[in-house]
Amino acid sequence: MANEIVFYVTQRGNSLPANYVKHLEQGVWELRPEYGGTEFRLFYFTIIENTIVMLHAIKKKSQKTPRRDLALAIKRKKEFDI
């Protein structure tokens, strides 16, 4: 399932339904795959149309995105930005 969602993001951009993709902040997006009954969160950003850069991934344990995980993804995005 996660591979399919990543494929769809590379094909359709961030226009997937909110149950698959969500904009968080500062250009960081969240993929929301489920595998084997476990939910994951993959933080990424898009460059050059259909190219995505994965920044961080977590196993979902609570309703809210942990601030430290989002901060890490934002930090990594800033390091990548030219």
C-alpha positions as CSV (number, residue, x, y, z in Angstrom):
1,M,0.0,0.0,0.0
2,A,2.8,2.5,0.9
3,N,4.5,1.9,-2.5
4,E,1.2,2.6,-4.3
5,I,0.7,5.9,-2.4
6,V,4.2,7.0,-3.2
7,F,3.6,6.0,-6.9
8,Y,0.4,8.1,-7.0
9,V,2.1,11.1,-5.4
10,T,4.8,11.0,-8.1
11,Q,2.1,10.7,-10.8
12,R,-0.6,13.1,-9.5
13,G,1.3,15.4,-7.2
14,N,-0.2,16.4,-3.9
15,S,-3.8,16.2,-5.2
16,L,-4.6,12.9,-3.6
17,P,-7.5,12.8,-1.0
18,A,-6.7,14.0,2.5
19,N,-6.8,10.5,3.9
20,Y,-3.6,9.8,1.9
21,V,-1.8,13.1,1.8
22,K,-1.8,16.3,3.9
23,H,0.1,19.5,3.9
24,L,1.6,20.2,7.3
25,E,3.7,23.4,7.1
26,Q,6.7,25.1,5.4
27,G,6.3,22.9,2.3
28,V,6.4,19.6,4.2
29,W,3.7,17.1,3.3
30,E,2.6,13.9,5.0
31,L,1.9,10.6,3.4
32,R,-0.5,8.4,5.4
33,P,0.0,4.8,4.5
34,E,-1.3,1.8,6.4
35,Y,0.4,-1.6,6.3
36,G,-0.6,-4.7,8.1
37,G,-3.0,-2.7,10.3
38,T,-0.3,-0.3,11.4
39,E,-0.5,3.4,10.3
40,F,2.7,5.2,9.3
41,R,3.5,8.9,8.5
42,L,6.1,9.7,5.9
43,F,7.2,13.3,5.7
44,Y,8.3,14.6,2.3
45,F,8.4,17.6,-0.1
46,T,8.1,17.8,-3.8
47,I,10.7,19.2,-6.2
48,I,10.7,19.4,-10.0
49,E,7.1,18.3,-10.6
50,N,7.0,14.5,-9.9
51,T,10.1,14.2,-7.8
52,I,9.6,13.7,-4.1
53,V,12.2,13.8,-1.3
54,M,11.5,11.7,1.7
55,L,12.5,13.5,4.9
56,H,11.4,11.3,7.8
57,A,9.1,8.5,8.7
58,I,7.3,7.4,11.9
59,K,4.9,4.8,13.1
60,K,1.7,6.5,14.1
61,K,1.1,6.3,17.9
62,S,-1.2,9.3,18.6
63,Q,-3.8,11.6,16.9
64,K,-1.4,14.5,16.5
65,T,1.8,14.6,14.6
66,P,4.6,14.8,17.2
67,R,6.1,18.3,17.0
68,R,9.7,17.0,17.2
69,D,9.2,14.7,14.2
70,L,7.7,17.6,12.2
71,A,10.6,19.9,13.3
72,L,13.1,17.3,12.2
73,A,11.4,17.0,8.7
74,I,11.4,20.8,8.4
75,K,15.1,21.0,9.4
76,R,16.0,18.4,6.8
77,K,14.0,20.2,4.1
78,K,15.8,23.4,4.9
79,E,19.2,21.6,4.6
80,F,18.1,20.3,1.2
81,D,16.8,23.6,-0.1
82,I,19.1,25.5,-2.4
